[in-house]
């Protein structure tokens, strides 16, 4: 089971770490240079990596939830509710990519998922 946990944590680190890197470093630098094409290229590249990370998170999460019988725990339900909210916000962010509200919502919801994941009895 350590393998699945490892995959889950690496995918989560990529997804959350990428958001933090974009918010704290990439967006301020690229916006300061005034090159919107560069920001679109960075966002597209991160989006592809994020899609892969989300698939890994889903697969590894299902395997671990089944193994540890987490389906009925309140922490798992909270985590899944937040995850669905992130997916909805991501879908909206694809359409409304300039929305600072959606960017912040995705980051805060992702942090909530990490918090809920830490609370799971594994």
N, CA and C atoms as an extended XYZ file, in Angstrom:
366
Properties=species:S:1:pos:R:3:atomname:S:1:resname:S:1:resid:I:1 pbc="F F F"
N         0.826       -1.190        0.000 N   UNK     1
C         0.000        0.000        0.000 CA  UNK     1
C         0.873        1.258        0.000 C   UNK     1
N         2.113        1.132        0.441 N   UNK     2
C         3.015        2.284        0.448 CA  UNK     2
C         3.199        2.874       -0.944 C   UNK     2
N         3.183        2.022       -1.966 N   UNK     3
C         3.337        2.489       -3.348 CA  UNK     3
C         2.203        3.440       -3.721 C   UNK     3
N         0.980        3.072       -3.379 N   UNK     4
C        -0.179        3.902       -3.719 CA  UNK     4
C        -0.164        5.209       -2.946 C   UNK     4
N         0.226        5.139       -1.687 N   UNK     5
C         0.337        6.351       -0.889 CA  UNK     5
C         1.408        7.267       -1.476 C   UNK     5
N         2.536        6.687       -1.868 N   UNK     6
C         3.603        7.461       -2.498 CA  UNK     6
C         3.094        8.161       -3.761 C   UNK     6
N         2.427        7.412       -4.633 N   UNK     7
C         1.879        8.020       -5.858 CA  UNK     7
C         0.900        9.139       -5.524 C   UNK     7
N         0.042        8.893       -4.546 N   UNK     8
C        -0.960        9.879       -4.156 CA  UNK     8
C        -0.290       11.163       -3.656 C   UNK     8
N         0.716       11.012       -2.817 N   UNK     9
C         1.399       12.177       -2.264 CA  UNK     9
C         2.193       12.940       -3.315 C   UNK     9
N         2.831       12.231       -4.245 N   UNK    10
C         3.569       12.912       -5.316 CA  UNK    10
C         2.609       13.684       -6.217 C   UNK    10
N         1.487       13.065       -6.574 N   UNK    11
C         0.505       13.752       -7.412 CA  UNK    11
C        -0.076       14.967       -6.687 C   UNK    11
N        -0.353       14.814       -5.407 N   UNK    12
C        -0.870       15.938       -4.623 CA  UNK    12
C         0.176       17.045       -4.536 C   UNK    12
N         1.433       16.672       -4.334 N   UNK    13
C         2.504       17.669       -4.244 CA  UNK    13
C         2.643       18.426       -5.565 C   UNK    13
N         2.519       17.729       -6.676 N   UNK    14
C         2.594       18.402       -7.980 CA  UNK    14
C         1.432       19.374       -8.147 C   UNK    14
N         0.231       18.905       -7.831 N   UNK    15
C        -0.960       19.730       -8.029 CA  UNK    15
C        -0.943       20.965       -7.128 C   UNK    15
N        -0.712       20.776       -5.845 N   UNK    16
C        -0.703       21.899       -4.905 CA  UNK    16
C         0.566       22.731       -5.071 C   UNK    16
N         1.699       22.084       -5.187 N   UNK    17
C         2.963       22.812       -5.345 CA  UNK    17
C         2.977       23.668       -6.599 C   UNK    17
N         2.406       23.138       -7.665 N   UNK    18
C         2.317       23.914       -8.899 CA  UNK    18
C         1.459       25.154       -8.730 C   UNK    18
N         0.365       25.015       -8.011 N   UNK    19
C        -0.497       26.172       -7.756 CA  UNK    19
C         0.251       27.235       -6.954 C   UNK    19
N         0.960       26.797       -5.931 N   UNK    20
C         1.711       27.743       -5.107 CA  UNK    20
C         2.815       28.419       -5.919 C   UNK    20
N         3.501       27.660       -6.751 N   UNK    21
C         4.562       28.215       -7.585 CA  UNK    21
C         3.994       29.228       -8.581 C   UNK    21
N         2.873       28.881       -9.204 N   UNK    22
C         2.255       29.816      -10.143 CA  UNK    22
C         1.843       31.105       -9.442 C   UNK    22
N         1.180       30.963       -8.292 N   UNK    23
C         0.665       32.139       -7.587 CA  UNK    23
C         1.774       33.026       -7.028 C   UNK    23
N         2.815       32.410       -6.499 N   UNK    24
C         3.842       33.175       -5.802 CA  UNK    24
C         4.972       33.661       -6.710 C   UNK    24
N         5.227       32.942       -7.810 N   UNK    25
C         6.405       33.261       -8.614 CA  UNK    25
C         6.065       33.559      -10.078 C   UNK    25
N         5.438       32.611      -10.734 N   UNK    26
C         5.267       32.714      -12.186 CA  UNK    26
C         4.345       33.866      -12.570 C   UNK    26
N         3.161       33.927      -11.987 N   UNK    27
C         2.199       34.967      -12.379 CA  UNK    27
C         2.758       36.372      -12.136 C   UNK    27
N         3.324       36.668      -10.963 N   UNK    28
C         3.865       38.025      -10.784 CA  UNK    28
C         4.988       38.374      -11.769 C   UNK    28
N         5.860       37.416      -12.057 N   UNK    29
C         6.970       37.692      -12.967 CA  UNK    29
C         6.463       37.871      -14.395 C   UNK    29
N         5.629       36.961      -14.852 N   UNK    30
C         5.138       37.037      -16.233 CA  UNK    30
C         4.255       38.262      -16.420 C   UNK    30
N         3.407       38.555      -15.455 N   UNK    31
C         2.559       39.756      -15.568 CA  UNK    31
C         3.409       41.018      -15.552 C   UNK    31
N         4.496       41.017      -14.802 N   UNK    32
C         5.388       42.173      -14.758 CA  UNK    32
C         6.068       42.420      -16.094 C   UNK    32
N         6.364       41.348      -16.813 N   UNK    33
C         6.984       41.479      -18.127 CA  UNK    33
C         5.967       41.797      -19.217 C   UNK    33
N         4.692       41.617      -18.929 N   UNK    34
C         3.646       41.952      -19.883 CA  UNK    34
C         3.551       41.015      -21.074 C   UNK    34
N         3.865       39.751      -20.903 N   UNK    35
C         3.797       38.795      -22.012 CA  UNK    35
C         2.698       37.770      -21.763 C   UNK    35
N         1.469       38.053      -22.216 N   UNK    36
C         0.366       37.123      -21.976 CA  UNK    36
C         0.542       35.773      -22.677 C   UNK    36
N         1.273       35.741      -23.773 N   UNK    37
C         1.507       34.475      -24.476 CA  UNK    37
C         2.333       33.524      -23.603 C   UNK    37
N         3.292       34.085      -22.879 N   UNK    38
C         4.113       33.254      -21.991 CA  UNK    38
C         3.259       32.678      -20.873 C   UNK    38
N         2.370       33.490      -20.311 N   UNK    39
C         1.504       33.004      -19.233 CA  UNK    39
C         0.597       31.899      -19.742 C   UNK    39
N         0.061       32.048      -20.949 N   UNK    40
C        -0.793       31.005      -21.518 CA  UNK    40
C        -0.017       29.717      -21.716 C   UNK    40
N         1.226       29.810      -22.168 N   UNK    41
C         2.052       28.616      -22.380 CA  UNK    41
C         2.344       27.918      -21.060 C   UNK    41
N         2.667       28.699      -20.034 N   UNK    42
C         2.929       28.122      -18.706 CA  UNK    42
C         1.667       27.459      -18.173 C   UNK    42
N         0.538       28.153      -18.276 N   UNK    43
C        -0.733       27.607      -17.778 CA  UNK    43
C        -1.118       26.337      -18.522 C   UNK    43
N        -0.924       26.313      -19.821 N   UNK    44
C        -1.261       25.123      -20.606 CA  UNK    44
C        -0.396       23.936      -20.172 C   UNK    44
N         0.901       24.187      -20.012 N   UNK    45
C         1.828       23.120      -19.610 CA  UNK    45
C         1.472       22.596      -18.212 C   UNK    45
N         1.200       23.506      -17.279 N   UNK    46
C         0.813       23.083      -15.936 CA  UNK    46
C        -0.534       22.357      -15.972 C   UNK    46
N        -1.440       22.807      -16.822 N   UNK    47
C        -2.749       22.157      -16.958 CA  UNK    47
C        -2.630       20.704      -17.378 C   UNK    47
N        -1.716       20.430      -18.289 N   UNK    48
C        -1.508       19.043      -18.729 CA  UNK    48
C        -0.978       18.203      -17.569 C   UNK    48
N         0.023       18.729      -16.878 N   UNK    49
C         0.565       18.014      -15.718 CA  UNK    49
C        -0.475       17.835      -14.630 C   UNK    49
N        -1.309       18.833      -14.430 N   UNK    50
C        -2.371       18.748      -13.425 CA  UNK    50
C        -3.400       17.684      -13.781 C   UNK    50
N        -3.728       17.581      -15.061 N   UNK    51
C        -4.683       16.556      -15.494 CA  UNK    51
C        -4.134       15.166      -15.195 C   UNK    51
N        -2.856       14.966      -15.463 N   UNK    52
C        -2.224       13.670      -15.149 CA  UNK    52
C        -2.243       13.444      -13.638 C   UNK    52
N        -1.911       14.479      -12.866 N   UNK    53
C        -1.904       14.360      -11.404 CA  UNK    53
C        -3.292       14.008      -10.887 C   UNK    53
N        -4.329       14.616      -11.451 N   UNK    54
C        -5.695       14.326      -11.000 CA  UNK    54
C        -6.066       12.877      -11.286 C   UNK    54
N        -5.676       12.364      -12.446 N   UNK    55
C        -5.952       10.953      -12.763 CA  UNK    55
C        -5.239       10.045      -11.758 C   UNK    55
N        -3.978       10.347      -11.467 N   UNK    56
C        -3.221        9.560      -10.481 CA  UNK    56
C        -3.871        9.663       -9.107 C   UNK    56
N        -4.314       10.864       -8.732 N   UNK    57
C        -4.985       11.041       -7.435 CA  UNK    57
C        -6.262       10.205       -7.353 C   UNK    57
N        -7.030       10.193       -8.417 N   UNK    58
C        -8.278        9.411       -8.419 CA  UNK    58
C        -7.987        7.922       -8.297 C   UNK    58
N        -7.079        7.425       -9.124 N   UNK    59
C        -6.779        5.981       -9.115 CA  UNK    59
C        -6.194        5.558       -7.769 C   UNK    59
N        -5.187        6.280       -7.300 N   UNK    60
C        -4.552        5.899       -6.035 CA  UNK    60
C        -5.513        6.096       -4.867 C   UNK    60
N        -6.344        7.133       -4.940 N   UNK    61
C        -7.320        7.366       -3.881 CA  UNK    61
C        -8.358        6.267       -3.785 C   UNK    61
N        -8.836        5.801       -4.931 N   UNK    62
C        -9.814        4.705       -4.938 CA  UNK    62
C        -9.189        3.431       -4.371 C   UNK    62
N        -7.963        3.140       -4.786 N   UNK    63
C        -7.291        1.932       -4.288 CA  UNK    63
C        -7.120        2.007       -2.766 C   UNK    63
N        -6.673        3.156       -2.262 N   UNK    64
C        -6.461        3.278       -0.817 CA  UNK    64
C        -7.777        3.303       -0.046 C   UNK    64
N        -8.787        3.957       -0.583 N   UNK    65
C       -10.095        3.994        0.094 CA  UNK    65
C       -10.673        2.585        0.211 C   UNK    65
N       -10.492        1.786       -0.834 N   UNK    66
C       -10.978        0.405       -0.789 CA  UNK    66
C       -10.160       -0.421        0.210 C   UNK    66
N        -8.853       -0.267        0.159 N   UNK    67
C        -7.975       -1.057        1.031 CA  UNK    67
C        -8.222       -0.735        2.508 C   UNK    67
N        -8.362        0.540        2.830 N   UNK    68
C        -8.542        0.956        4.218 CA  UNK    68
C       -10.010        1.100        4.620 C   UNK    68
N       -10.913        0.749        3.721 N   UNK    69
C       -12.355        0.812        3.971 CA  UNK    69
C       -12.771        2.205        4.492 C   UNK    69
N       -12.447        3.228        3.693 N   UNK    70
C       -12.698        4.611        4.092 CA  UNK    70
C       -13.994        5.185        3.534 C   UNK    70
N       -14.705        4.424        2.745 N   UNK    71
C       -15.860        4.953        2.009 CA  UNK    71
C       -16.907        5.612        2.903 C   UNK    71
N       -17.038        5.152        4.134 N   UNK    72
C       -18.111        5.676        4.985 CA  UNK    72
C       -17.632        6.658        6.053 C   UNK    72
N       -16.359        7.042        6.027 N   UNK    73
C       -15.865        7.960        7.052 CA  UNK    73
C       -16.220        9.405        6.703 C   UNK    73
N       -16.520       10.221        7.694 N   UNK    74
C       -16.865       11.620        7.431 CA  UNK    74
C       -15.709       12.401        6.790 C   UNK    74
N       -14.484       12.078        7.180 N   UNK    75
C       -13.318       12.758        6.598 CA  UNK    75
C       -13.225       12.478        5.092 C   UNK    75
N       -13.503       11.229        4.724 N   UNK    76
C       -13.467       10.870        3.299 CA  UNK    76
C       -14.568       11.597        2.540 C   UNK    76
N       -15.755       11.685        3.122 N   UNK    77
C       -16.861       12.402        2.474 CA  UNK    77
C       -16.512       13.880        2.304 C   UNK    77
N       -15.898       14.480        3.310 N   UNK    78
C       -15.473       15.868        3.210 CA  UNK    78
C       -14.449       16.031        2.089 C   UNK    78
N       -13.489       15.127        2.063 N   UNK    79
C       -12.441       15.186        1.048 CA  UNK    79
C       -13.050       15.054       -0.349 C   UNK    79
N       -13.983       14.155       -0.529 N   UNK    80
C       -14.609       13.975       -1.841 CA  UNK    80
C       -15.473       15.175       -2.225 C   UNK    80
N       -16.153       15.760       -1.257 N   UNK    81
C       -16.933       16.965       -1.539 CA  UNK    81
C       -16.041       18.110       -1.992 C   UNK    81
N       -14.918       18.288       -1.303 N   UNK    82
C       -13.969       19.328       -1.688 CA  UNK    82
C       -13.345       19.024       -3.050 C   UNK    82
N       -13.075       17.750       -3.311 N   UNK    83
C       -12.491       17.359       -4.595 CA  UNK    83
C       -13.455       17.659       -5.740 C   UNK    83
N       -14.721       17.352       -5.553 N   UNK    84
C       -15.718       17.666       -6.584 CA  UNK    84
C       -15.799       19.180       -6.785 C   UNK    84
N       -15.739       19.931       -5.698 N   UNK    85
C       -15.754       21.395       -5.803 CA  UNK    85
C       -14.534       21.898       -6.586 C   UNK    85
N       -13.366       21.281       -6.360 N   UNK    86
C       -12.165       21.657       -7.118 CA  UNK    86
C       -12.367       21.363       -8.600 C   UNK    86
N       -12.924       20.197       -8.915 N   UNK    87
C       -13.146       19.857      -10.326 CA  UNK    87
C       -14.103       20.846      -10.992 C   UNK    87
N       -15.148       21.239      -10.289 N   UNK    88
C       -16.091       22.230      -10.825 CA  UNK    88
C       -15.377       23.564      -11.027 C   UNK    88
N       -14.610       23.990      -10.024 N   UNK    89
C       -13.880       25.258      -10.130 CA  UNK    89
C       -12.854       25.217      -11.257 C   UNK    89
N       -12.198       24.068      -11.441 N   UNK    90
C       -11.244       23.933      -12.547 CA  UNK    90
C       -11.947       24.063      -13.893 C   UNK    90
N       -13.108       23.425      -14.011 N   UNK    91
C       -13.873       23.540      -15.248 CA  UNK    91
C       -14.262       24.979      -15.533 C   UNK    91
N       -14.698       25.685      -14.515 N   UNK    92
C       -15.041       27.096      -14.681 CA  UNK    92
C       -13.797       27.935      -15.000 C   UNK    92
N       -12.675       27.575      -14.375 N   UNK    93
C       -11.432       28.318      -14.600 CA  UNK    93
C       -10.946       28.168      -16.045 C   UNK    93
N       -11.195       27.020      -16.646 N   UNK    94
C       -10.823       26.837      -18.050 CA  UNK    94
C       -11.596       27.830      -18.923 C   UNK    94
N       -12.865       28.030      -18.589 N   UNK    95
C       -13.694       28.959      -19.364 CA  UNK    95
C       -13.411       30.413      -18.991 C   UNK    95
N       -13.224       30.680      -17.711 N   UNK    96
C       -13.002       32.046      -17.223 CA  UNK    96
C       -11.604       32.139      -16.617 C   UNK    96
N       -10.588       32.040      -17.448 N   UNK    97
C        -9.210       31.919      -16.973 CA  UNK    97
C        -8.675       33.165      -16.276 C   UNK    97
N        -9.315       34.303      -16.442 N   UNK    98
C        -8.841       35.537      -15.811 CA  UNK    98
C        -9.424       35.759      -14.418 C   UNK    98
N       -10.251       34.844      -13.957 N   UNK    99
C       -10.940       35.030      -12.684 CA  UNK    99
C       -10.014       34.771      -11.493 C   UNK    99
N        -9.699       35.829      -10.772 N   UNK   100
C        -8.891       35.686       -9.556 CA  UNK   100
C        -9.647       34.922       -8.483 C   UNK   100
N       -10.973       35.089       -8.453 N   UNK   101
C       -11.792       34.363       -7.483 CA  UNK   101
C       -11.646       32.860       -7.680 C   UNK   101
N       -11.711       32.398       -8.922 N   UNK   102
C       -11.587       30.959       -9.187 CA  UNK   102
C       -10.200       30.451       -8.844 C   UNK   102
N        -9.184       31.225       -9.143 N   UNK   103
C        -7.811       30.824       -8.788 CA  UNK   103
C        -7.687       30.634       -7.279 C   UNK   103
N        -8.190       31.603       -6.535 N   UNK   104
C        -8.119       31.525       -5.078 CA  UNK   104
C        -8.966       30.372       -4.547 C   UNK   104
N       -10.140       30.174       -5.126 N   UNK   105
C       -11.022       29.083       -4.689 CA  UNK   105
C       -10.362       27.732       -4.897 C   UNK   105
N        -9.736       27.542       -6.047 N   UNK   106
C        -9.069       26.265       -6.330 CA  UNK   106
C        -7.957       26.022       -5.317 C   UNK   106
N        -7.161       27.032       -5.045 N   UNK   107
C        -6.066       26.883       -4.077 CA  UNK   107
C        -6.602       26.572       -2.683 C   UNK   107
N        -7.595       27.321       -2.237 N   UNK   108
C        -8.134       27.094       -0.889 CA  UNK   108
C        -8.824       25.739       -0.778 C   UNK   108
N        -9.557       25.351       -1.801 N   UNK   109
C       -10.202       24.029       -1.785 CA  UNK   109
C        -9.160       22.918       -1.771 C   UNK   109
N        -8.085       23.098       -2.529 N   UNK   110
C        -7.009       22.099       -2.546 CA  UNK   110
C        -6.365       21.982       -1.170 C   UNK   110
N        -6.137       23.107       -0.521 N   UNK   111
C        -5.596       23.063        0.848 CA  UNK   111
C        -6.562       22.350        1.789 C   UNK   111
N        -7.847       22.559        1.596 N   UNK   112
C        -8.851       21.846        2.389 CA  UNK   112
C        -8.797       20.346        2.172 C   UNK   112
N        -8.560       19.940        0.937 N   UNK   113
C        -8.436       18.506        0.644 CA  UNK   113
C        -7.231       17.922        1.367 C   UNK   113
N        -6.125       18.632        1.335 N   UNK   114
C        -4.923       18.148        2.025 CA  UNK   114
C        -5.203       18.022        3.519 C   UNK   114
N        -5.836       19.032        4.096 N   UNK   115
C        -6.199       18.971        5.516 CA  UNK   115
C        -7.096       17.779        5.808 C   UNK   115
N        -8.112       17.575        4.976 N   UNK   116
C        -9.026       16.432        5.184 CA  UNK   116
C        -8.273       15.113        5.016 C   UNK   116
N        -7.342       15.069        4.068 N   UNK   117
C        -6.559       13.845        3.872 CA  UNK   117
C        -5.697       13.514        5.071 C   UNK   117
N        -5.147       14.530        5.699 N   UNK   118
C        -4.336       14.307        6.899 CA  UNK   118
C        -5.194       13.762        8.026 C   UNK   118
N        -6.448       14.165        8.066 N   UNK   119
C        -7.356       13.723        9.128 CA  UNK   119
C        -7.877       12.300        8.928 C   UNK   119
N        -7.676       11.726        7.735 N   UNK   120
C        -8.191       10.370        7.488 CA  UNK   120
C        -7.479        9.342        8.364 C   UNK   120
N        -8.234        8.390        8.891 N   UNK   121
C        -7.637        7.379        9.782 CA  UNK   121
C        -6.961        6.252        9.009 C   UNK   121
N        -5.782        6.517        8.483 N   UNK   122
C        -5.056        5.490        7.716 CA  UNK   122
C        -3.869        5.016        8.500 C   UNK   122
